Amino acid sequence: MTQNAALGDAFQASTEASFGSKPCVLVIDFCKAYTQPDSKWYCGDPNCGVVPAVRQSVELIAKARAANVPVIYTTVIFASDGSDDHLQFIRKVPSIKAWTKENPLTEFDPLVAPVEGDVVLNKHCPGAFFGTSLQTVLTSQGIDTCLLIGCSTSGCIRATALEGMQHGFSMVIPRECVGDRTQAVHDSNLFDMSAKVCDVTSKAAVLVYLDSFLKRQSSFSALIDVDDELIREMAEAAVDAVSPEASPKERTTWIAQAKVRIQAKIESRTKVRKLGTKNGN
């Protein structure tokens, strides 16, 4: 049976990723519990596991940072005094009550750890939206697209993709950057999410998308990179063109005044261009 036939006539799923104008990278639970071989939660399958997903995500996160695209993280940490034991997530999966701040397995994998300025949200449920400020974080920055990476595909990735879609965000999953316990579970959930919930695409397609923001950022940086010497030359040329007969004292004063005006104009245009970059223009 072909994929289209398996979907059936009822699901005419789009085959193109719905990339918006203002993305973020949403990193779900890439912690040491899944990447350290001595952990009971280790997911090291070379084809579908969390370990290869972390490695594949390094390049994507680096490109997002270079393009000034926000990177937002989630983690799962419960109270060490047992006050979270009543939560349904712990009742369903009792072993994760050991995920407290004292447990080093809850630390981010160092290959994809947050840096200063990144938003880190702690959650107590599979979905990243429920019980957190994620929606507020996204809407306050005008973000319309979440590039969703992390683990596990069938659990927290699927729950977050569904929540995000229901909140009106374009949820895009680069398939190489999510992982799970087994190939069958991983593949079936990607297939089902692609049919009904979000866009599952290649890492390469997401990198091309991020490249557009990187090029925009580079063009912006080149535009505003005007040093003081160049500003002085511009001021001198302006004064000499308008007042060639000015005395040395007048010339010095007018050049200083012209420099201030030129600098103010550059800063004004910088703010406008930066605002356009933030809004995806």
Secondary structure, DSSP 4 states (H G I P E B T S, - for coil): --HHHHH-TT-----S----SSEEEEEE--BHHHH-TTSTT----TTTSHHHHHHHHHHHHHHHHHTT--EEEEE--B-TTSTTTTSHHHHHSGGGGG-BTT-GGGSBPGGG---TT-EEEE-SSSSSSTTSSHHHHHHHTT--EEEEEEE-IIIIIHHHHHHHHHTT-EEEEEGGGEE-S-HHHHHHHHHHHHHHTSEEE-HHHHHHHHHHHHHHHHHHHHHH---HHHHHHHHHHHHHHH-TT--HHHHHHHHHHHHHHHHHHHHHHHHHHHHHHHTT-
